[in-house]
Amino acid sequence: MKNSIVIAVALVLAAGLAALAVAKRPEAAAPAPQLEVLERVPFTLDAPGTHWFRAERPTFASGELVVVRSNGPDLALSALAAPILYCGAETAQQINRAESGVAVCIVPSAADRPPVEGLGNGPWFQGAPNLPERVTLPLAEAELEAALRRGVVLQEVEAAPTVALANEKALLRLAADLIEARVEGEADTVRGIRGE
């Protein structure tokens, strides 16, 4: 009789532990957030600009303004380390706050990299938390390799005609036009860029 009581208690304990193990099991990771390219505007600059969102501060005389929408990740700019927004093996220089999930970014064709056809098609992804001004070219390339292993892909979005601009200031004014047309709740960002 004692043995059957011990066995019964052991079975109840085993069942309880099994239920506890299932309840404590880590949940499956959330699906990778999707970043959708909404618009691509290639540009050229008469006077080269500086890519401020990379440690080397490369210059650029061409690239693309790209409007990207997120289905989930927080794209809001921060002064703290946050997931870095990448377009291929380049950091995207975000112009607006993007609290609505829509970001307008400069993707430069930086002088320290070979030109990339269809630059703004990506692939777009968020990398490890960091400050963009600390990201080096080798780190950006490693982040792209990791993202490709996770399954990020290029997006085939037709680009608008190339816009010839005088300088970085003119590029920012064009970015303000895109923010005004595509992003809700950022009238103050637009006014700030335009100096109004």
N, C-alpha and C positions, 0 to 999 in steps of 0.2 A: 504494500500500500504506500509506504514511504517513497519507494522508487517511482511509482506512478505520479505521486504529487510533485516530486522533484522534476520529473520529465515534463509534466504539465506546466509547471512554473517556468522551466527553461524554454518551452515552446512559446509561451506567452511573452517572455522577455525577448526571445529571438524575433518574434513578429513585431513587437514594439520597436526594437532596434532597426529592423528593416524599414518600417514605416518612417522612423525618424531620419534614416539615411536618405530615403527618397525625398522627404520634405526639405532636408538640408542640402540636397544636390544643387550645385550652381546651375542657374538657368542658362539656356543657350544664349550665346552672344547675340545682341540685336543685329539685324542685317546692316551691312555697310550703308551709310547715308549716300544718297544719290545727289549729284550736282549736275544740273541741267544747263547747258549753254543755250541762252535765249537769243543772243545777238553778238555778231563779231564785226568790228569796224577796223580794218587795217589802216595804218597811218605811216607817214614818213615825217621826219622833222628836219628842217633846214639847219637848226642848231641842236646838237645832240643833248639829250637829257641824261639824268643820273637815275639809276635803279636803286632806290633807297631801301628796298626790302630784301637786300642781300648783303652779306658781310663785305664782299669785295667792292661794292659800289660801282659796278661796271657802267659804262656809258651805253647809250642806244640812240640810233637815229631812225629806227622803225620798230614796228611791233603791231599789236592789236589792242584795242579797247574791247573788253568782253563783258557782257552782262551774264551773270550766272545766278541760278536759283537753286536753293537747297531744299530738300524734302525733309530736313530734320536737323542737321547739325547747326550749331550756333555759329553764324558767320560774323557776329558783331565784333568790331574792332576792340582790342583791349590793350592796356599798357602792361599787362601781365602776360606770362607765358600762356599761350593758347594754341590749339591745333593750327598749324600753318596751312594756308590755302596754296595749293600748287596747280600749275598748268604744265603738264609734262615735267621736265626736270628743271623748271624755273619757278621761283616764287611769284605769286600774283600780287602786284602792288595795289591793294584795295583802296579805293578812293572814298567810299561812303561808309557809314556806320553799319549798315546791313542788318539792323535789328528785325526787319521784315523778312529776312531770309533771301533777299536779292542784293547781290554785290556787283558793283561796277569796278572793274580792275584793269590796270595797265599790265599787259603781258609783253615785256620788251623783247626785242630781238637783240639781246645784249652783245656787245662787241667782243666779249670773251668766249662766245659760243658760236658754233656754225649756224647759219640760218636754218630755220625749220619751216617747211611748207605746211600750210594749214595750222599754224602755230596755236590759234585760239581754240582748236578742236580738242586740245588736251593730250592725254586724259587728265581730267580734273579730279582732284581728291584732296583730302585733308591729311596732313602728316602729323608726326609727333608734336606735342606741345613745345613751343619755343618762342623766342622773339624773332620776327622776320629778319631784323638787322643782324642777327647772329648766324643766319643760315649761310653756309659756304656752298660753292658749286659742287664739291664732292658729296656733301650731305644731301643736297637736292637730288643728285643723281641716285644716291642710295635710297632715298625716299621713293623715287619713281620705281626703282626695281622692286621694292617691297610692295608698292601699290599694284604693280602689274601681277605679282604673285597672288595678290588678293583678288584679282579679276577686274580691275578698272580698265575701261576701254575708251578709245577715241570716240568722239561724237562728230558726225558729219553734218555740220551746220554751215550753210552757204554764207560766205562773207559779203558784206556790203562793199561797194567800190572803195578803193583806197583814197584816203583824205590826206592831202599835202598840207602840213602845218608849219608855222614858223619856228615854234619852240615848245618847251614843256608847259609854259603858261597857257598857250593856245590849246594844247592837249587837255589840260585840266578843264578849260572852258567847255570843250567838246564832251568831256566826261560829265560835267554838270548838266548838259543838255540830256544825256542818257539817263542820269539819275532822275531828273525832272520828269522824263517820259515814262520811266520803267519802275521807279521805286516809290512806294507810298510812305508818307510821313517824314520826308527828309528835305522839306523846303528850306530849313535853316542851313543844311549842308550846301544846297545849291546857292543860296544867298552868300554864304561864306566864301565859296570858291569864286563867285562872280564879284565879290567885294561890295555887295549891296548893303 
